[in-house]
Every structure is written in structure tokens, then in C-alpha cells.
Amino acid sequence: MTDHQMLQSIAGSLRHGSSDDVLSIVDPSTGTELTTGLSANASDVDAAVSSARAAFAGWSRTTPAERSELLLRWADELSTRSEEFIALESRNGGKAIKLARGFDIPGVIDNVAFFAAIARNLEGKATGEYSGDHTSSIRREPIGVVGSIAPWNYPLQMAAWKILPAIAAGNTIVLKPSELTPLTTLLFAETAVTAGIPAGVINVVTGPGSTVGQTLVEHPDVNMVSFTGSTRVGRSVAATAAGSVKRVHLELGGKAPFVVFDDADVEAAARGAVAGSLINAGQDCTAATRAYVQRPLYDQFVERVAELMNGVRVGPTDDPSTDMGSLISIAQRDNVAAMVDRARDAGAKVVCGGGAPSDQPDAGAYYEPTLIVNAAQDSEIVQNEIFGPVLVCLPFDTDDEGLALANDTPYGLAASAWSTNVFRAQRASREIQAGCVWINDHIPIISEMPHGGYKASGFGKDMSTYSFDEYTNIKHVMSDITSAAHKGWHDLIFTAG
Ligand code: NDP
């Protein structure tokens, strides 16, 4: 037991899980084991929920200014220790260090600072005498203990997106990270305590989703469940949460279309497609996955994307010149490879990539930047999430056809439209069914604006003031101002006396 790292953070202290199951935490770019630890079990989930419940009494009564002050201190603490977070996120996620340094960690610090500001900005309708006989006012109240479940692709950002709006609004939280990538989430919780956030406000339980995650979602003392992950698991989380009528927030899979009209700047679109499809080795729910290109630009676009993809430097994650690291696991790499192979067998053409790079270690979960053409719209590679560095490109003729193809999957998380004609671009932003539509770009996110899906990509918003709608109950308080015993509306019910 003493050789294991403590992978649970409950009531402000790290501890070992109570299960005998050993979790092996690996650097997927080399296959090296970073650490081991014991998984949580149901008793740890109970302890974490009790700790969050106990902390709720005090935390929910802190003033917005007090919460804001603590979040600001936390942002400072994170900035001071940012190099530690960058190295750990890169190693545990197989991420190129420049992505962790330029995107993951600064994004999280900015999120903490943003939620420090909006903790003091709970909005609602003006208090007033809407009936004439009463004063109506709105209270926005924290919901209680939030149970959150996060995926492995951006471990720290996903944890932050769940934790920050919840605690800024006065809730307390128990978060279960992916069992593959708990390390930065545990450090995040530790730095919160160092910054002065009371023990028990943030708790982390690490273990498999099918046991630890399931127990958390079922737990009778959890008031709300927020989940980021696949649509398949999200569906089961929602069904489980329905058993105890918990509020549910679901951020699920995506299959973002990338629509290039024939007046687009083709160089900008090609560069955008490469960056948008290869970010985090394509393990991004908003990654560009389906490029629909209007026929006159199609050949030029395919040629330029292939050329740029062939120049992407795949390599060791700690090398600052590496563009793209590995996938999260050999299993994920094999899933991606199998999908590409099935597409090839069904007649699609692999223009570049399509295999593991020969110059990377066999034990690393690497896959080449891959461009595919000649796939059918209804094929698996076009319809299903790949979650790897793979872009499929298809031609279209009319604007209506391009937009219809963009909407033709079950998902609706994000999309982009590329055009130099403002009317075409605006029309695309209206017609595409997705929670975010970029115009002449693809990927950038900001703390001030919401992230969340349409259709099978789920519902509810992360980041922005909109996320407060998810993590607060809205209470209407209606006070009689007449002091009359006999109120006019009573006559509708009885006239006696
Ligand atoms: P999964 O859905 O497999 O897992 C997500 C989380 O759910 C993990 O922590 C997992 O635990 C847990 N889990 C699994 N089964 C259950 C269960 N029965 N009850 C409760 N929790 C459970 O997703 P991945 O981790 O593979 O992440 C990739 C997915 O996440 C992609 O589909 C991607 O699109 C989506 N995603 C969506 C985003 C969005 O904002 N919409 C953002 C980022 C990713 P464990 O794995 O530890 O067993």
C-alpha cells in the first residue's frame, strides 16, 4: 500500500482508495507507468459525498465576494505552479508540451479568474409588484452537492469546467476524473485547499466509471449530476439519474462539420482544417472531423491539407518542437486504426497517414495525421465519432446541399463555415444545428462564451454566465403587500363569510 500514490482527495486530504483494485497511470506516449494507486469504492464515494454535504452548509452561506476572493487566490496559486501542471498534463495525456503550455493550463487559469468575477454576478429578473398585490423577487440558490464525471481528453480543463461554476455558485462537488488521467485533477484540488478554499468543497474520487461513477450518479445525497463524456455513457448516466430525479447536465460527443464555400480563402480553410482536426491528436469533442468543400475548391483543398498534414511533427511529448503527441491509450489508437481500416475496406481512399508512424516507439499510442476522401456520407467514418487525428473530406455542389450534409449526423456540438461572403456565412450560422458555429475559424474557446451541444451532443452549458443556470436553482419569492385577510382572488374559490 505504501508504494502506491494516493489518488483520492476527500475532505481536503489525499488518501488511498478503499478498493483492492490497483490503477496504473501511464504516459501513453511511451507506455511508461507514471504511478499506481488504489481505486475508490462505494465507501469512498460515501465519504466524499458526506464531506461535500458537510462543507455545503458553510460554503453556500459565504458571500459572493468571499468566494470570488478565494478563487482569485486559487488562480494565483495555479499560476505559480503552472509548470508542474503543464508537465503532468502533458505526460499523463500524451499531449505535446506546447499544447499543455499554450492551451490547457492557461485556459484553466483564465477560467478560475473568470469564475472569480462572475461569482459576484448572479443575475435575475428585477424585484417588482407584477401582480399589483405582491412583491415578487428571484433568489438564485446553489443546488447542493454536485456529482461530476469527466473524460480523459483534456483532464484538467474538463475538471475545471465542472468544478468552477458549481463552487462559484455556492455548491460543493465530488468529481470523478477518468481513471486514466486523474493526476492534474488531484493537484488542482490540492491547490484549491492551499489557496484557502475550505476542505470538502472539492472532493475527487478516482476509479472506473462503471463502479465509482455509477455509485456517484446513484447516490441519494447527490443533488445534481454533470457529465462530460461519450453519448453512449451519457445516455446511461441520464437514465440512472432519472431514478432519483436529479438535475442532469450532459456534454457529450461531437462530429463537427467544417463547411467550405467556393468563395472561401482556401489557404485559410486548409490551415484551419489541419489545426482544427489535429488539436490534441483529434481527441477533442469539437475537432473538425468532416470537411465539406464546394466542388470548385475541392481538389485544391485536399491537396493542401495533405501537404500540411505531412509536415506535422509527431514526436516525444516533452520536445517543445513536437506538434502532435500520442493518443490516450493503445486501445484508443487501435479503435482509430480499425475505423480507418474499415473505411478503406469500404472503398474510401486514405490520402495521407492511415497508420502508426514508423519512427515512434511501439509502446507509444501514436497515429499519423490522416486525411480520407471518397467515403460515403452514411458510412461509419463520416457518421461516428473517431476521436483521433483523422479528417474526412467530401465535396458538395449547392449551398443547401453543403448545409444539409453538415446537419446529417446525430451530433450537434460545434461546426464551422468558411466564406468571404457575409450573407452566406451568416446563413450557415443560422442553419447549422450546433452549440457553436465558427465563421472562418475552428476551435478557439473563451471563458466568457458558452460551450455545449444540440441533439445527441447533450444539453447544458459549460463556461460563461450561462453555466450558472445549470448550477443554481431559481426560486420565486412572492410576498403579499396588501395585508388583507380577504383577498380578491379568494372569490374565485369561495364567497362564504
Ligand atoms: P466515456 O464516456 O467513456 O467516459 C467519460 C467518463 O464517464 C469517464 O470518467 C468514465 O470513467 C465515466 N463512466 C463510464 N461509465 C460510466 C457509468 N456507467 N456511470 C458513470 N460514469 C461512467 O468518455 P471518454 O472518457 O472516452 O471521453 C471521450 C468522450 O468524451 C468523447 O465522446 C467526447 O466527445 C466526449 N467529450 C465531450 C466534451 C463536450 O464538452 N461535449 C468534451 C470532451 C469530451 P472511466 O473512463 O474512468 O471508466
Residues whose N, C-alpha, C, O or C-beta is under 5 A from the ligand:
A	BS01	NDP	I149 A150 P151 W152 K176 P177 S178 E179 L180 G207 P208 G209 S210 G213 Q214 T228 G229 S230 T231 V233 E251 L252 G253 G254 C285 S457
